[in-house]
Amino acid sequence: MGRAAPSCAAAAAGAEQRHRRLHPPPLAALFLLFNVGLLLRTGDCQLQTPCRIQKCTTDFVSLTSHLNSALDGFDLEFCKALRAYSACTYRNSKVCRGNLVYHSAVLGISDLMSQRNCSKDGPTSSTNPEVTHDPCNYSGRIGARELRGGEETPPTYLFCGLFGDPHLRTFKDHFQTCKVEGAWPLIDNNYLSVQVTNVPLVPGSSATATNKITIIFKSYQDCTEQKVYQAVTDDLPAAFVDGTTSGGDSDTKSLRIVERVSGRYVEMHARYIGATVFVRQVGRYLTLAIRMPEELAMAYEESQDLQLCVNGCPSSERIDDSGHLPLPVMGQLLPHAASTQPRSVYTLESATTKCHEKMLVKDIYFYSCVFDLLTTGDANFTAAAHSALQDVEALHPRKERWHIFPNSGNGDMGKNSKLSVSLGLVCLILLAFL
């Protein structure tokens, strides 16, 4: 029989004795020998003590794949997952000390903890989806369901906003300017109802603006009872109509109101349905922005089909022409205004300059600002358009869709449209010479 292979410890001891008999090597050579030794030892002993850093990384991905940075509670859950990841690497520190992937992971964890201000001590996430399942946390509920099904595709979120004269951005990212005087449903599904009331802005004009918003968070399992929120001009409360500021269990707070600016800006976070709502008062009128999961936004009956966020305004209520606003030329009145309407204190040039102070990109929000200034002469509509764009940047899930550019009229064309035309011309030229 042949000799048994020496153990890793014996091999290391033999190597150390041979090194002692040699002349001490330079520092660089010693460093090289040390790393080579580590690699050799890792390779020889892999079957006895495997490095499980890949398992640590896989568990971290599973714990965080369903999280969304724009939603309330993201930092808390992300830090818990980071601490679990760190604990896993620590348990494998001895067997993985020669593994470059392990050292990269340790450095990456440290950087992420610093970026998110995570404390090293605190609760950690469990890698068992049944343990982390929270029926009153939409993100956790979906994540657990996907893990059990073997899929890790995060849910799709939709955005809808209403501001100004009033300008509507639908769940499909269609931009419209409407009259819709009186009470209209923005959203009406099985989980949430939002109704807005619009009043005329100036005599002789069909333009309106929102002066009342009613939001109903419908009861859901044991997460929350029905809660109603109502805001009107000069009364933007930081509580529901029953005087409470949260719904559900007092510890988890699956539904809560956060006041950002007293009497001017509140946020509502509904964790149980993954929805976030911003309500502001700018000048004399209200604005609203909402983000919620597509599967819940589209959960409604046929009788609930009149939803501005879903289907947009009826054609008879539209002021714009397929998203393009009819801006006046050389100070002329707007086409929909009657002769009794007073002229705005703004000209097209001064309104453009005023709006450009707040918004550098000449997208549809910029042109909405110009439109509103020319219609009303009220400079507060500049702030309304600017805050509406800020809400888009905070809530809209896709950055490449934050800006919408006019698609027709007056030669105004966004960068995307210009690029498409240029590419089309190039293609035609190439086809002509082929």
Buried (B, 14 or more C-beta within 10 A) or exposed (E): EEEEEEEBEEBBEEBEEEEEEEEEEEEEEEEEEEEEBEEBBBEBBEEEBBBBBEEBBEBBEBBBBBBBEBBBBBEBBBBBBBBBBBEBBEEBEEBBEBBEEBBEBBEBBEEBBEEBEBEEEEEBBBBEBEEBBBBBBBBBBBBBEBBEEEEEEBBEBBBBBBBBBBBBBBBEBBBBBBBBBEEBBBBBBBBBBBBBBBBEBBEBBBBBBBBBBBBBBBEBEEBBBEBEBBBBBEEBBBBBEEEEBBBBEEEBBBBBBEBEEEEEBBBBBBBBBBBBBBBBBBBBBBBBBBBBBEEBBEBBEEEBEEBBBBEBBEEEBBBBEEBBBBBBEEEEBBEBBEEEBEEBEBBBEBBBEBBBEBBEBBBBBBBBBBBBBBBBBBBBBBBBBBBBBBBBEBBBBEEEEBBBBBBEBEEBBBEEBEEEEEEEEEEEEEEEEE
